[in-house]
Amino acid sequence: FSSVTHLGSNPALLGFFLRPTTVARNTYDNIKETGCYTLNHIHQSILEDAHHTSAKYHKSISEFDTTILEEDYIDDFYAPFVKACPIQLAMSYVEEYPIKVNNTILLIGKIEQLYVPDELIQKDVFIDLSKGEVATINGLDAYAVPNAHRRLDYQRPKPEFAINND
């Protein structure tokens, strides 16, 4: 999915947008049928095959059969993860909202479990995506891999602009 967004931390929610269901959306149908799915952060070595999962195959054909991607079942979670992805999230369906203006759907899921290799987790529990060579998507067909980051402090109003709400 190219449009995953953080929606909240308590409970931990992520949302993503689905294009119009005027054509078959097998992943959407699977999520609705099973109530669960996975989100997998891809890395640069599997970019082309990960991109190919957007191809429209018949529902009887798995994307794992048409690519080098491998299924990985973890902790008896029903939906498969993508093996060797540096970050894997087990998700449960919560709800959805139709976006009438363009017939898309905002699907909301709860993070049930997060799998991250220890080497990506810093002392303050920050997950360093650049160490995992996690790919980002730009539009429908462009990808980038971050190679550096800069962390900034939590921001509060500058004292001269702060308004006392007492």
C-alpha positions in Angstrom: 0.0 0.0 0.0 1.3 3.4 -0.9 -0.8 5.4 1.5 -0.4 4.0 5.0 -0.7 6.6 7.8 -0.5 6.6 11.6 -3.9 7.4 13.1 -3.2 7.0 16.8 -1.3 5.3 19.6 -3.9 4.2 22.1 -5.0 1.9 20.5 -2.3 1.7 17.9 -4.0 2.4 14.6 -2.9 2.7 11.0 -5.1 3.6 8.0 -4.6 3.1 4.3 -6.6 4.1 1.3 -8.0 1.7 -1.2 -8.7 2.7 -4.8 -12.2 2.3 -6.0 -13.6 -1.2 -5.8 -15.1 -1.0 -9.3 -12.6 -3.7 -10.2 -11.6 -6.7 -8.2 -9.6 -5.8 -5.0 -8.6 -9.2 -3.8 -6.6 -7.9 -0.8 -9.5 -5.9 0.4 -11.8 -8.9 0.0 -9.4 -11.0 2.0 -9.2 -8.5 4.8 -13.0 -8.2 5.0 -13.3 -12.0 5.0 -10.7 -12.8 7.6 -10.5 -9.6 9.6 -6.7 -9.6 9.6 -3.8 -8.7 7.3 -0.1 -7.8 7.5 1.9 -4.7 6.6 5.5 -5.4 5.7 8.1 -2.8 5.2 10.0 -3.8 2.1 13.7 -3.3 1.5 15.6 -2.4 -1.6 16.6 -6.0 -2.5 12.9 -6.9 -3.2 11.6 -3.7 -4.6 10.8 -5.0 -8.1 8.9 -8.0 -6.8 7.2 -6.0 -4.1 6.1 -3.6 -6.8 4.8 -6.5 -8.9 2.3 -7.4 -6.2 0.1 -4.5 -7.5 -0.5 -6.5 -10.7 -4.1 -7.7 -11.1 -4.2 -11.4 -11.0 -7.2 -13.7 -10.6 -8.1 -14.2 -6.9 -6.9 -17.8 -7.1 -3.3 -16.7 -7.8 -1.2 -15.6 -4.9 1.4 -12.9 -5.3 3.8 -15.2 -3.5 3.5 -17.6 -6.5 4.3 -14.9 -9.0 7.3 -13.3 -7.3 10.4 -14.2 -5.3 8.6 -13.1 -2.1 8.1 -15.8 0.5 5.3 -16.3 2.9 6.2 -16.3 6.6 3.7 -17.3 9.3 4.6 -15.9 12.7 3.0 -16.8 16.1 0.0 -18.5 14.5 -1.2 -15.2 12.9 -3.6 -16.1 10.2 -2.4 -13.8 7.4 1.1 -14.3 5.9 4.0 -11.9 6.4 6.6 -11.3 3.8 9.6 -13.2 4.9 12.8 -11.2 5.5 11.1 -7.8 5.6 12.8 -5.7 8.3 9.5 -4.6 9.8 6.4 -6.7 9.9 3.0 -5.7 11.4 0.1 -8.0 12.3 -3.1 -6.0 11.8 -6.7 -6.5 12.6 -9.5 -4.8 10.7 -11.3 -2.1 12.8 -13.5 -0.2 10.4 -13.6 1.7 7.1 -14.9 5.0 5.8 -16.0 5.5 2.2 -14.6 8.7 0.6 -17.5 9.7 -1.7 -15.7 12.3 -3.8 -13.5 9.7 -5.5 -15.0 6.3 -4.4 -12.0 5.3 -2.4 -12.0 3.7 1.1 -10.1 4.6 4.2 -9.5 1.2 5.9 -8.5 1.4 9.6 -6.6 -1.4 11.3 -5.2 -2.0 14.8 -1.6 -3.1 15.2 -1.8 -6.4 17.0 1.9 -7.2 16.9 5.1 -5.6 15.6 8.2 -7.5 14.6 11.4 -5.6 14.3 15.0 -7.0 14.4 16.9 -5.9 17.5 19.6 -4.2 15.4 17.1 -1.6 14.2 16.0 -0.6 17.7 17.9 2.2 19.4 18.3 2.6 23.2 15.3 4.9 23.4 13.2 2.4 21.4 13.4 4.5 18.2 13.2 2.2 15.2 15.9 3.2 12.7 14.4 2.5 9.3 17.6 3.5 7.4 19.5 0.6 9.0 16.8 -1.8 7.6 17.1 -0.2 4.1 13.3 0.2 4.2 12.0 1.5 1.0 9.5 4.4 0.7 7.2 4.9 -2.2 6.6 8.1 -4.1 3.4 8.0 -6.2 2.6 4.7 -7.8 5.9 3.7 -9.2 8.9 5.5 -7.7 10.9 4.2 -4.7 13.6 5.6 -2.4 15.7 4.2 0.4 16.6 6.6 3.2 20.3 6.5 4.0 20.5 9.0 6.9 18.3 10.7 9.3 18.3 13.5 11.8 16.2 13.4 14.9 14.8 16.6 16.4 13.5 17.3 19.9 9.7 17.4 20.7 8.6 21.0 19.9 6.9 23.3 22.3 5.8 26.9 21.6 8.6 29.5 21.8 8.2 31.4 25.1 7.6 34.7 23.4 4.6 33.2 21.5 3.2 31.0 24.2 -0.4 31.8 25.3 -1.4 31.1 28.9 -4.6 29.2 28.8 -5.4 29.7 32.5 
